C-alpha cells in the first residue's frame, strides 16, 4: 500500500513541476516523461519524478508477484 501511495505522490509531483501547467484531460500521461517539451522548454525535473513513479510501480508489482510465487496466496 505504501508503494502505491509513493507512486501516486511521485506522479503528482511530476505534474506539479511540469514545465507548463499540466492538463490531466488534455495531454497524454507519458508527456510528463519528456525531458524537453515540444516548444523546447526543459522538463528534466518532471521527467525524473515521472520515471521514478513508473519504476516504483514496476518494482512494487515485481515484489508482489515474487512473494505470491514464493509463499502462495
C-alpha positions in Angstrom: 0.0 0.0 0.0 2.8 2.4 0.8 4.4 1.7 -2.6 1.1 2.7 -4.4 1.0 5.9 -2.3 4.6 6.7 -3.2 3.9 6.2 -6.9 0.9 8.5 -6.8 2.9 11.1 -4.8 5.7 11.0 -7.4 3.2 11.3 -10.3 1.5 14.3 -8.7 4.9 15.9 -8.0 5.9 15.3 -11.7 2.7 17.1 -12.7 3.4 20.0 -10.3 6.9 20.6 -11.6 5.9 20.1 -15.2 7.4 22.9 -17.4 3.9 24.3 -18.1 0.5 23.8 -16.4 -0.2 20.1 -16.9 -3.7 19.2 -18.1 -4.8 15.7 -17.0 -7.5 15.6 -19.6 -5.7 17.4 -22.4 -2.3 15.7 -22.6 -1.1 12.1 -22.6 0.3 10.9 -19.3 3.6 10.0 -21.0 4.1 13.7 -21.8 5.4 14.1 -18.3 8.3 11.8 -19.1 9.7 14.0 -21.7 13.0 15.8 -20.8 12.1 18.7 -23.1 8.6 19.8 -24.3 7.7 20.3 -27.9 8.3 24.0 -27.6 11.8 23.4 -26.3 11.2 24.2 -22.6 13.3 21.8 -20.4 11.4 19.4 -18.2 14.2 17.4 -16.6 12.9 17.5 -13.0 9.4 16.5 -14.1 10.8 13.7 -16.1 12.8 12.4 -13.2 9.8 12.3 -10.9 7.6 10.7 -13.6 10.1 8.0 -14.4 10.7 7.4 -10.7 6.9 6.8 -10.3 7.0 4.2 -13.1 10.0 2.4 -11.7 8.4 2.3 -8.3 5.2 0.8 -9.7 7.2 -1.8 -11.6 9.3 -2.8 -8.6 6.1 -2.9 -6.5 4.4 -5.3 -9.0 7.5 -7.4 -9.3 7.9 -7.7 -5.5 4.2 -8.6 -5.1 4.2 -11.3 -7.7 7.6 -12.7 -6.4 6.1 -13.0 -3.0 2.9 -14.7 -4.4 5.0 -17.2 -6.2 7.2 -17.9 -3.2 4.6 -18.1 -0.5 1.3 -18.6 -2.4 -2.0 -16.7 -2.0 
